[in-house]
Amino acid sequence: MALPKDIEKIKKQATVFVIFGATGNLAQKKLFPSMFALDKSDLLPEKLKIIATSRTSHSTQKFQDLTRESVAPNDAKKWQNFSQKIEFIPSDVSENKNLDKITTRLTEIEKEAASCIKVILYLAIAPTIYEDAFKNIGKHKLNFGCLVHKNRSRIVIEKPFGYDFASSQRLNSQIARFFEKEQIFRIDHFLGKGTVQNILAFRFGNEIFEPVLNNDYVDNIQITFTEYGGIEKRGAFYDKTGALRDVVQNHLFQLLAIATMEEPQSFGHEDFRKRRIEIIQSIKKIAKSDAEKFTVRAQYEGYRNEENVDPKSQTETYALVKLFLDNKRWQNVPIYIRTGKKLAGDVASIIYSFKEVKHKVFENFWQNPMPNHITIQIKPAEGIGIRLVAKKPGMTTQLEPVDMEFCYRRSFDIPQLDAYERLLMDVILGDQTLFIGEVGASWKVIDPIREAWDSGKPPLATYKPGSWGPQEADQFMMREGHVWLAPYLTICKI
Ligand code: BG6
């Protein structure tokens, strides 16, 4: 985790980012805006170059103009300063075209700097071409950095890493031919979100919550990640991926891990990773024959008319899975994970719903059950809420649910860093704490669900854009004897 002295270290670290896929969605929407924001806050290395590369050919000037439009349309002066660091070299990393130009340019930059530079290769490309990219990067020795052992290149890879267990293992062995563990940064940007890291502070920096976060007290856990937006221009990627692979296998499993893991010995990357992996390994596999009992999948109406989507597509844009962990602390506590595109709003939260205890003294004073809940909310606003019961003012004893809230924006007047800003700094520093390791265990959970879904079980439901999802998901919860708590427990309202 970045300390003030780490920032000094970052600033002194001569660095070149090589961004593959520089004209794509990720680079334009996340990477360049984050780098620009870091530059404005003076947090980037003093000696920094960004080699942007993609198959579409541009001059450096044209690429800079194009990027400026999406990153800083109204910030001409600051952009001018930042854009001088960007150069464009057209190349095709999957077809091995023009990579020699990148190698040559790196050598020149090193000569100009008269010192070793840290090379960071960022693959903002389609995961389907990772394997070829590793090979071609290896052919051109881009993995070597400046040949001084301790200054080898780093490679940053986006999720999904693989398509299923087998492909993730194949990719692992491919990448291992060219890169050592310390060089590999697998990004799951949810780990870079400040509120997600705050779950650790909430759980392990306080005394009063951890003793009740277990199956003696918690009835169920609900992890919700709903998006108002659709698939935008990403039809080609999304239609092959679907919600389960796009966000459940990675982002939502990481949230689950942080919400349920045991306290790590330290926040060093080995200890923290170990605890997260333990949780993923403890998820009970859903047998293919049980998929109808444990999952719901659905597609929003109109999805098949989206650009680059198969008109007969069976891809889910909504996924619900009920999971159990096979460990002592969480045995028999159902964990409901759901996500979807084009829903009624942007919500990301973890809710621990507590068991309902019949308090004898109040027996006659409430009609409806009022269990306690703890909500950790990432969206729409960041905070933590506790739903409890209070006596309504008045002569009679009437109990009502109320919320106690901690809201980031009320307690701190510093905005949260964007997840990518934080993670890019960690890559420069070489800190792997907020990056993921081996991903095989999560694919082992996903694969049987995927297999069942691909064989039509359960059938693909549909839902209206702007709704909270398919009716099947509500009926599912009703059968479980629960209701969805998000968004009804939304806290820190504006
Ligand atoms: C990405 C998914 O990893 O995360 C997208 O591919 C999703 O489909 C996005 O929209 C959500 O991230 P955030 O940080 O915008 O909530």
Boltz pocket constraint, residues with backbone or C-beta under 6 A from the ligand:
constraints:
  - pocket:
      binder: B
      contacts: [[A, 189], [A, 227], [A, 246], [A, 247]]
      max_distance: 6.0
